Amino acid sequence: MTELTRRHFGLLAGASLSSLAMPGLVLAQGKPKVVVIGGGPGGGTAARYIAKESNGAIDVTLIEPQKTFTTCFFSNLYVGGFRDYKSLTHNYDKVKKSGVKVVHAVATAIDRDKKQVVIAGGQRIPYDRLLVAPGIDLKFDSVPGYSEAAAEIMPHAWKPGAQTQLLVKKLNALKDGDQIVMIAPPNPYRCPPGPYERVSMFAHVLKKKGYKKSRIIVLDPKPNFSKQAVFAEGWENHYPGMIEWQDPKMHGGIKGVDAKAGTVKTDLADYKAALVNVIPAQWAGKIARDANLTNASGYCPIDAASMKSTVDPNIFVVGDASIAGEMPKSAFSANSQAKVAAMIIRSELTQSRAFPARYSNTCWSLIAPDDDIKVGASYEPKDGAIKATSTFVSQKNEAADLRKQNYKESVDWYNGITADIFG
């Protein structure tokens, strides 16, 4: 184990207050009820921590349609051949054993007036507090010509599962000389370094196959991206001449795709590729939008000190769907936010002590075997927003041993966070 052990992980990702929770008077009608929508890094963590830190004083129901959850985080390592698919898939058996009622159904609506969640089939589940962690939905039409049907030919693989498997299948079918084109997403989006780690994994696979003629073209709607300097250095060191990144000044604008033809059109040129990976614009999951928890940005404004919705005081929003100030949309962020929200919910419903909110995040990205870079920060509420109090980022020309240690650290983090979510 590296210095980022599970014990340290719990401290970094958000204060665990089980030893400090002092459940007092609960609501007169019996146990207060908390419903959590979404069983990923935000929702799964929150459900387990509310149940654990209230010592059973709160009735917790987790609504999650999937019986198994495949993580989006670390899926790029599956793309690169560093992990198998099974290692990314987790079940809710231990969550159920922790005292959480797990309902495998789609949450179709939130009745905010009656404080009820409606699930497929019409059943209503009441709540005193609701935590919403629906992740993101994709705006397919943000790229002209792209659609859910087109994604079966030009995969996005930005939601875990069949799309990621399709991307890997297409990648492994490439022949030397075949071209890859990625359309990167506009801000804000899930996992800021993710597209560029994926490009690195594409290149690693091509290099491992011994391909000399294949090229990867990245068409980006942004003028820059997370950890750009160290990614660029890594690409030059490990994959010289293989990756071409274009910003809007270079390509002039992405005009559209034709999935059947396998083409991408920009102002600069038309590209034909054997593999096109389109990552479109994103917004909060549909359940949050339908409940009017979002603003014009398509994401959910929250109170920085609690992760409570600014629209409804009985609802909390964590993870990718929230507007979390300077925090990026990542699994680490969602897990950290969930612990703060769980603390506040437990405090409000059991009249127990709460502490000032503290948040943290780290994002690791693998460029090549044993060459891993990272970026991260600690955060606090300030002037109505979540703001960074300290930051760090990998630098160019770092020692190989440090980059190797980063990778080991990321694996320990993955093991720690999945244990935190799923038990």
N, C-alpha and C positions, 0 to 999 in steps of 0.2 A: 504493500500500500504506500502511496505517496503521502505528503503532508496533508493533502485534501482527503482525509478519511471521512467516513460517514459522520463521525462525531463533529468534525470541523464543518462538514457540509451543512449540517443542521443549524450551526451557529451562523454561517455565512448567509444562508438563503432566507433567514428570517427567524426571529427569536421563537423558540419553542417554550411555551409557558406552562406546560402541564404541571410542573412542580409548584407553580405560583397561582394556578387557577383555584379559586375558592368559591365554588358555586354556592350561592345564597338562596334567596327566595326565587322560585320559578313562578311562571304565570299561574294565576288562580285556577285555570281550567285544566291543569295537569302539566305534563312536560311541554315546554315550548317546542314548536316545530320549525325545522330548517329544511328547505329543499334546495338542492344543488343541481343545476342543469349543466351537464358536460363532465365526462369522467377522465379528462386529460390532466396535464400538469397543474392547471389551476383548480379545476373542480374536484379532481380526485384527492389532491392534497388537502383542500379546504374541508371536504367531507370527513376525512380521517382525523384531521386535527380538531375539528369541532367536537366530534364524538369522543376523542381521547381526552381533550383538555377540559371538557365539561364533566368528565367522570360519569358519563351516562345520564347527565341531567337534562340533555337536549335530545329530542327525537330527530335523527338526521336521515333524510332520504336523498339518494343520488339517482338522478335520471340520466341514463346513458344508453343509446340504442344498440351499441355494439357489445357483444359478450366478451370479445377480446379487443385490446387496444394496441395498435401498431404505432410506435412513436415516429413522428416526423423528424425529430432531433435524432441524430446519428444515422438517418437513412442515407445520407451521402456516403457513409462508410460502406454500406451495402452496395451502393452504386459502384464504388471503387474496388469492391471485392475484399474489403477488410473485415466484414462481418456477414453472417448469413441472415436471412430474413427472419428466421425463427427467433433470433436473439433480440429482435426489436418488438416482439409481440408478447403482451402481458394480459393476464386475466384478473378478475375482481374477486377471487375466492377469499383472499386475505382481507380485502376491504369489507366483505360481508362479515367475516369473523371479528372485525374490529368494532362491530356494533352499528354499522351503517346499513340501512335498508337500500338495496340496489334494485332499481326498476329498469329493466332493459326494454325501453320504449322510446319513441320519438316524442319530445315535447313540442306540441303543435301551437300552443298559445299561452300567454300569461294574462290572466284576468287580474289586473292590478287593483281594481276596486274591491273585488271579493277576496283578494290575496290567495289565489289559487293558480296552480299550473295545470293546464289541460294536456293530456297525452293522447296519442293515437288510440282511437276507439271511444274517446269522449270522457274517460275517467278524469275526475278532478282531484288534485292533491293539494290540500291546504298548507299554508305556511305562515309563520310569524315573521321570518326573515327568508329571503330568497337570494341565493348567490348564482349568478349567471356567468358561465365560462364556456361560451359556444365556439370559441376560436374564430376563424375567418371563413368567409366565402369568397369565391373568385368572381371577378367581373370579366367574364369571358369576352364580352363585346368591347372591352377596352382596347383590344387588338383587332382591327378590322379583318373580318373573314374567320376569326376564331370563334369556337363554340364548344359545347360539351361533346358534340359529335366529332368535331375536328380533333379534340383532345385524345380520341382513340387512335389517331394517326400521328399527331404531334403532341405527345404527352406533356402535361405540366408537372406532374409528380410533386405538387406542392401541398397535397393532402396525402397522408400515408395510405398504403394499401395497394390495390390493383394498379394504380397509375405508376407507382414506383417500380413495381414488377415489370410493367410494360416498358418503361424507360430502360431498365437493365437488359431486357430481352432485345430491344432495338440496338442498344449500345454493343452488346456482345455479337450481334449479327453483322456489324460493319466490316467492310473489306478495306485493305490498305488503299488509300486514295479517296475514300468516302469522306465527305465533309459533314461537320456538325455545326449547326447554328443555334445559339441560345438567344432568345429575347428575354432580357432581364426585366424585373418589375419596377414600376415607379414607387417612390416613397408615398406613404408608409406601408411597410409590408412585413410579413412574418420572417424572422431570422435574417437580419441585414447582411451578414457575411455569407449566407447560405448559397446563393447562386454561384459565387466565386469559388467556394469550396467544391461545389459540384463540377464546375469547369475543371478544377484541378483533378478531380477523380476521373472525369472523362479522359483527360490527358494521361493520367497514370495508366489507365486501361489500354489506351492506344500504344503507349510506350512499352508496356509489358508484353504486348503482342508483337512488338518489333516493327510497328508501322512507321514508315518514314515519310509517306506522302499525304497522310490525312491532316486536315487543319480544323481548328475550332474558331469560329467567329462569334463574338459576343456583341450583340446590338443592345446598347443600354440607353434608356430614356433619361438617365441621370448623368450629370457632369462628373461625378466621382462616386466612390463607394467605400464601405467599411474596410479598413485595413489595406487600402489600395496599394500603398508603397511596398508592404511586405509581401502581398500577393504577387505584385509585378516582379519583384526580385526573385521570388520562388519560381515563378513561371519561367523566367529567363534561365535560372540555374538548372532546373530539372527538365524543362520542355522547350528548349530554345527554338524559336521559329514556328512553334505549333499553335500558339494562342494569339489571336488578334482581338483586342478590345477596342470597340468604337463608341465614343460618346456622341451626343446629338450634333455637335459641330462637325463630326466626321461623316456620319451617315445621313445627316440632314433630316431625319425623321423616319419612323417606321410606318409605312403606308398600308401594310396588310400582309396576310398569309393566304396561301392556297394549299390546303392540306392534301388534296388529291394529287396535285402537281408536285408537292414537296418544295414549294418556293416561298421565299420571303422577299418582299419588295420594300426598298428604301429609296430616298431621294438620290442616294449615291449609286446604287446598283441593285440588281435582282440577284438573289442567291438561291441556288438549288442545292439541297442537302439531303443526305440519306437519313439523317436524324435531326429533327427540329424540336427543341425543347422551349416551349412557350410558357413563361410565367407571367400571367396577366396581373392587372391591378387587383387590389383586395379591399374588403370592408368587413365589418362585424357580421357574425353569423346571423342567419335569417330571424331566429327567435328574438334576438335583441332588437333588430330593426323593426319587426312587426309589433313589438311592445313599445315602440317609440322611445327607446332608451338611448338612441343615437342622435347626434346632431348632424349638421350639413356635411360633415366630413365622412359620415358613414360609420363612425366609431362612437363609443360611449364615454361621455364625460364623467369623471369621478371626483370625489373628494380626496385630496392627496394624503390626508392623514388617516384614512380608513378604507379606501377603495369603495366607498358607498356611492351609488349613483346620485348624480346631482338632480336627476329627474324624479326619483322616488326614494324616500328615506328608508324604506323597508327592503330595498334591493341593493346588492353589491355586485360589481362587475370586475372580474380579474382576467388577466391574460391578454391574448392578442386582440380581443374585442374592445379593450379599454383604451382610453387616452391617458397614458401614464406618464405624461411629462417627458423627461429626458430618458426614461427607461426604454430600451428597445423591446420589440415584440419577440420574446424568446421563451423557451421552456423554463430556464432559470428564473427569468423575471416573473413568469406566471406563478411558479412555485413560491417565490418570495412574497409576492402580493397576496397569495392565498393565505399565507400564515398570518399576515397582518389582518386581513379580513376575518379570518377565523377567530383571532383574538378579540376583535371588536364585537363580533356576533356573540361570542361566549360571554363577554363582559356585559353587553346589553341585556341578554336574556337570563343571566343568572346573577346579575348585580354583583359581579366580581371585578377584580382589578384589571385594568388595561394599562399598557405602557406606550410611550411615544413610538410612532411607526418608524421603522428602519427597513430599507430595502437594499438588495444587492443583485448583481448580475455578472456573469462571465460567459463569453462565447468563444469556444475553441474552434479552430478550422485546420483540417489536415491538408497540406499542400502535396506532400509526397511521404513515403514511408519514413517515420521518425522525424518528420519536419512539420511541426504543429505550431500554429500561432494563436494568440488569444488577445481579447480586448475585454475590459470590464470596468465596473465602477461600484461605489457605494452611494446610496441616495437617501435623502430626507425630504419631508415636506417643507417647502419654503415659498412664501408669497403665493399660496394657493396652488402650487404645482409641485410635482416630484422633481427634485433637482439633484444633480451629482455633487457629492461632497469630496470625492477623490476618484481618480481614474487611472487606468494603466492600459498600455497597448504594447504588443511586441514590436521590436525595432529591427531595422535592417542589420545584417551582419552579426546576428546573435550566434553564440556558440552552439554547435550541434548537440551537445549534451543537454542544453537548456530546452531546445526544441523537442528533443526526445522525451524529456521530463514532462513537457507540456502535454504530449500525447498520453503518457501514463496517467497524468492528472485528469485528463478528460475522460478516460475510461473509468477511473474511480468515481468521478462525478456522475457519470451515467448510471453506474451501479447504485450510487447513493440516492439520486433523485428518483429512480424507478422504485426503489425500496420505500421512499418517502410517499410516493403516489399510491403504489399498489400493495405495499406491505411486504 
